[in-house]
Amino acid sequence: MKLVKDIEKSSSKKPEVTDKQAEEAFKTILTWIGENPNREGLIETPKRVVKAFKEYFKGYHQDASAELLKTFGDVEGYDDMVVEKNITLESHCEHHMAPIIGVAHIAYIPNKKVVGLSKLARTVEVFSKRLQTQERLTMQIAKTLMSSLEAKGVAVTIDAAHQCMTMRGIKKEKATTVTNYYLGTFKEDLSYQNRYLRYIAK
């Protein structure tokens, strides 16, 4: 959990900036690209962009661990993997602030308790609504689930397209990136890992 805690800690040290200051910054950018921020179609744009950014990056104000506090112990001995796949993922890369769009797949092996299925998707949402690298995002989700649920094992896979390389730079529009992270039983026992990979491939 050290990686997650370090990033949470550094995220909380951001300087205070008002909406008005942010709007002025976007006006400056509009001028820099060659636009006139005072023309009719752009007068409200900085305000709209600030509102949109609050949604894109709301994960900085959310605690993924808190979302996983409510668990259920009445599972009647269920001890096999729980798999939730094709969770829509929308994030932004920290290098170009370009969108990352794809899906996440999650599996965990309960240890006497399970969590509501929506909370798995919520964990993806909290961490994806921040500036990210896909590798770190994958690890954050896995480590948070492992720690918060005290699970026997966790597996996380992300398959996503990065618009920093599909719309600019090398412009390989069909390229996607796949990252996997395994903890506990999924890392130690290849039979679980292989079953998980078969499930998410269907």
C-alpha positions, 0 to 999 in steps of 0.5 A: 500500500506504500505506493498508494499512500505516497500518491494520496499524500502528494496529491493532498499537498496541492496549492489552493486555486480558485475557480476564477484563477483557473478560468483566467488560466484557460483564457490565457491558453485560448489566447496562446493557441491563437483564439480570442477568448472574448468572442461570443462563442468562447466567452463562457468556455473557460467556465465550462472547462473548469466545470468539466475538469472538476468532473474529469479529476474528481478522484483527487477528492475521493477516498477509494478505501472509504468506498470499500468499508461496507462488506458482507460476511454472510457468504456461506463459505464462498471462497472462489474468485469473484470476477467483474469485467468490462468496467468502462474506464476514462482517465487522462495521462499525466504527460499530455493530459490526453484521454485514456479510454478503455476497460478494466477487469477485476477479480478477487478471492474473498477471505470471509467477506465480500463487497458490493459489486458496484464498489469494484467499479467505484474503485476504478472510477476513483483512481481513474479520475486523476492524472495517471499512467496506466501502470500505476492505475492498475497497481493502485486498484489492485493494492487498494482492493487487496488491503481494504478487503483483506482478500486472498488474492486480487487480479486487475487488467486494464486494456486502454487506448491512449490518445496521446499516441493515437491523436498526436505523436506517433498517431497509431490509432488502433493501438491499445495497451494492456497491463496486468497486476496480480497479488496473493493467490493470483500471483502464487498459483498460475491455475487461478491466474489462467482461469481469470485470463480465460474468463476475461477473454470471453 
